[in-house]
Amino acid sequence: MAWIKSFLDWILSFFKSLVLTLWDMFTDVFYLVIDLILKTVGVVIDGVFSLLTFDPLQYVSAIPPSVMNILGLIGLGQALTIIGVAILIRLGLQLIPFTRLGS
């Protein structure tokens, strides 16, 4: 009777190992598909952004010196910096739990 119990235990452990192996194979294939999709999306996004040749510095350099002087006097650079930091702080505060999102 002991050999029957050991044989049944072996069969049980074999099927348990088989199920775990199949589960690992399924999850590996799933992760492979997700990885391939994300790599494809990355290549597409890189291709789209490589087509965009927007360089704001060429437009800033085209501004006449008198206009640049007035923009400097009214503090446009500092104002844009303050606005940018305020937006970053607001986005950071949105990530704190128990604060109202969308406010």
C-alpha positions as CSV (number, residue, x, y, z in Angstrom):
1,M,0.0,0.0,0.0
2,A,2.9,2.3,0.6
3,W,4.0,2.2,-3.0
4,I,0.5,3.1,-4.2
5,K,0.5,6.2,-1.9
6,S,3.9,7.2,-3.1
7,F,2.9,6.7,-6.7
8,L,-0.3,8.9,-6.2
9,D,1.9,11.5,-4.4
10,W,4.2,11.5,-7.4
11,I,1.3,11.9,-9.8
12,L,-0.1,14.7,-7.7
13,S,3.3,16.5,-7.6
14,F,3.7,15.9,-11.3
15,F,0.4,17.5,-12.2
16,K,1.0,20.4,-9.7
17,S,4.4,21.0,-11.4
18,L,2.8,20.8,-14.8
19,V,0.1,23.4,-13.9
20,L,2.7,25.7,-12.4
21,T,4.9,25.4,-15.5
22,L,2.0,26.1,-17.8
23,W,1.0,29.1,-15.7
24,D,4.6,30.4,-15.9
25,M,4.6,29.9,-19.7
26,F,1.3,31.7,-20.0
27,T,2.4,34.7,-18.0
28,D,5.7,34.8,-19.9
29,V,3.9,34.9,-23.2
30,F,1.5,37.5,-21.9
31,Y,4.5,39.7,-20.7
32,L,6.2,39.1,-24.0
33,V,3.2,40.4,-25.9
34,I,2.8,43.4,-23.7
35,D,6.6,44.1,-24.1
36,L,6.3,43.9,-27.9
37,I,3.3,46.2,-27.9
38,L,5.0,48.8,-25.7
39,K,8.2,48.6,-27.8
40,T,6.2,49.1,-31.0
41,V,4.4,52.1,-29.4
42,G,7.8,53.5,-28.4
43,V,9.1,53.2,-31.9
44,V,6.0,54.9,-33.3
45,I,6.2,57.7,-30.8
46,D,9.9,58.2,-31.5
47,G,9.1,58.3,-35.3
48,V,6.4,60.9,-34.8
49,F,8.5,63.1,-32.6
50,S,11.4,62.9,-35.0
51,L,9.2,64.3,-37.7
52,L,8.3,67.3,-35.6
53,T,11.1,69.8,-36.0
54,F,9.8,72.6,-33.7
55,D,12.6,74.6,-32.3
56,P,11.3,77.6,-30.3
57,L,14.8,79.1,-30.0
58,Q,14.8,80.0,-33.7
59,Y,11.7,82.1,-33.0
60,V,13.1,83.7,-29.9
61,S,16.2,84.7,-31.7
62,A,14.0,86.3,-34.4
63,I,12.5,88.8,-31.9
64,P,13.9,92.3,-32.4
65,P,16.2,93.6,-29.6
66,S,13.9,96.4,-28.6
67,V,11.0,93.9,-28.0
68,M,13.4,91.7,-26.0
69,N,14.3,94.6,-23.9
70,I,10.7,95.5,-23.1
71,L,9.9,91.8,-22.3
72,G,12.9,91.8,-20.0
73,L,11.8,95.0,-18.3
74,I,8.2,93.8,-17.7
75,G,9.6,90.5,-16.2
76,L,8.1,88.1,-18.7
77,G,10.8,85.5,-17.9
78,Q,10.1,85.6,-14.2
79,A,6.4,85.5,-14.8
80,L,6.7,82.4,-16.9
81,T,8.9,80.8,-14.3
82,I,6.3,81.5,-11.6
83,I,3.5,80.1,-13.7
84,G,5.5,77.0,-14.5
85,V,6.4,76.3,-10.9
86,A,2.8,77.0,-9.8
87,I,1.5,74.4,-12.3
88,L,4.1,71.8,-11.1
89,I,3.1,72.4,-7.5
90,R,-0.5,72.0,-8.3
91,L,0.1,68.8,-10.2
92,G,2.3,67.6,-7.3
93,L,-0.5,68.3,-4.8
94,Q,-2.9,66.4,-6.9
95,L,-0.9,63.2,-6.2
96,I,-1.3,63.5,-2.4
97,P,-3.9,61.1,-1.1
98,F,-7.2,62.4,0.2
99,T,-7.0,65.6,-1.7
100,R,-9.7,66.4,-4.2
101,L,-8.6,65.4,-7.7
102,G,-9.6,67.8,-10.5
103,S,-9.7,70.9,-8.4
